[in-house]
Amino acid sequence: MSLDPLVAATIVLMTFGAYGCRGGGYWLFSRINPSAGLRTLLSYVPGSLFVSYVVPGILNGGPKEWLGGAVALVTVLLTRSMIWPVFTGTGAAWIYWAMI
C-alpha cells in the first residue's frame, strides 16, 4: 500500500490549517480584551456546534437515534449538564440496537 503524495500534502495542510485556526484564536484573544457580552456570546459556541452536528443525525435517523436523542434531551433538562446527555443518549441507543 502506498500513500499518494497529494493525499499526504492534503493531510499536512489540513493539520496546519486546524492548528492555525485554534492557535489564531488564542493569539487573537491574548491581544484583545473582549467585553463581557462577547465572552458570554462566545461561551455558547461549543454547545451550538455540538447541536449542529447531532441534530441532523437524529432527524435523518430511525428509532434508535430518536430514542437516544429523547433520552439525551430528558437528561440535559434534569441535570443541566452537557456531558451526561452524551453518555445516556448513546447508551440508550446502544441498548436499543442490542435488543433489536
C-alpha positions as CSV (number, residue, x, y, z in Angstrom):
1,M,0.0,0.0,0.0
2,S,1.4,3.4,-0.9
3,L,0.5,6.9,0.1
4,D,-0.4,9.3,-2.7
5,P,1.7,12.5,-2.3
6,L,-1.3,14.6,-2.9
7,V,-3.2,12.9,-0.1
8,A,-0.2,13.3,2.3
9,A,0.1,17.0,1.4
10,T,-3.7,17.5,2.0
11,I,-3.4,15.9,5.4
12,V,-0.4,18.0,6.4
13,L,-2.0,21.2,5.1
14,M,-5.3,20.4,6.9
15,T,-3.4,19.8,10.1
16,F,-1.7,23.2,9.8
17,G,-5.0,24.8,9.0
18,A,-6.7,23.3,12.0
19,Y,-3.9,24.2,14.4
20,G,-3.7,27.6,12.8
21,C,-7.4,28.3,13.5
22,R,-7.0,27.2,17.1
23,G,-3.7,29.0,17.6
24,G,-5.0,32.1,15.9
25,G,-7.9,32.3,18.3
26,Y,-5.6,32.0,21.3
27,W,-3.3,34.6,19.7
28,L,-6.2,37.0,19.0
29,F,-7.6,36.8,22.4
30,S,-4.2,37.3,24.0
31,R,-4.0,40.6,22.1
32,I,-7.5,42.0,22.8
33,N,-9.7,42.2,25.9
34,P,-13.2,41.1,24.9
35,S,-16.1,42.6,26.6
36,A,-18.3,40.7,29.0
37,G,-21.0,40.5,26.3
38,L,-18.7,39.0,23.7
39,R,-17.4,36.5,26.3
40,T,-20.9,35.5,27.1
41,L,-21.7,35.2,23.4
42,L,-18.7,33.0,22.7
43,S,-19.5,30.7,25.6
44,Y,-22.4,29.4,23.6
45,V,-20.4,28.4,20.6
46,P,-19.3,24.9,21.7
47,G,-22.8,23.9,22.5
48,S,-24.1,25.3,19.3
49,L,-21.5,23.4,17.3
50,F,-22.3,20.2,19.1
51,V,-26.0,20.6,18.4
52,S,-25.3,21.4,14.7
53,Y,-23.5,18.0,14.4
54,V,-26.1,15.9,16.4
55,V,-29.5,17.2,15.2
56,P,-29.1,16.2,11.5
57,G,-28.2,12.7,12.6
58,I,-31.2,12.5,14.8
59,L,-33.6,13.9,12.3
60,N,-32.4,11.6,9.5
61,G,-32.1,8.6,11.7
62,G,-34.5,6.0,12.8
63,P,-36.0,4.8,16.1
64,K,-32.5,4.2,17.6
65,E,-31.4,7.8,17.0
66,W,-34.7,9.2,18.1
67,L,-34.6,7.2,21.4
68,G,-31.0,8.4,22.1
69,G,-32.0,12.0,21.3
70,A,-35.0,11.8,23.6
71,V,-33.1,10.3,26.4
72,A,-30.3,12.9,26.0
73,L,-32.9,15.7,26.0
74,V,-34.5,14.5,29.2
75,T,-31.1,14.1,30.8
76,V,-30.0,17.6,29.9
77,L,-33.2,19.0,31.2
78,L,-32.8,17.1,34.5
79,T,-29.1,17.6,35.1
80,R,-28.3,20.9,33.2
81,S,-25.1,19.1,32.2
82,M,-23.6,18.8,28.8
83,I,-21.6,15.6,29.4
84,W,-24.3,13.3,30.9
85,P,-26.6,13.5,27.9
86,V,-23.9,12.2,25.7
87,F,-23.5,9.1,27.8
88,T,-27.1,8.5,28.5
89,G,-28.3,9.1,24.9
90,T,-25.5,7.0,23.4
91,G,-26.2,4.3,26.0
92,A,-29.9,4.2,25.3
93,A,-29.2,4.0,21.5
94,W,-26.8,1.1,22.1
95,I,-29.2,-0.8,24.3
96,Y,-32.0,-0.4,21.7
97,W,-29.6,-1.5,19.0
98,A,-28.5,-4.5,21.0
99,M,-32.2,-5.5,21.7
100,I,-33.3,-5.5,18.1
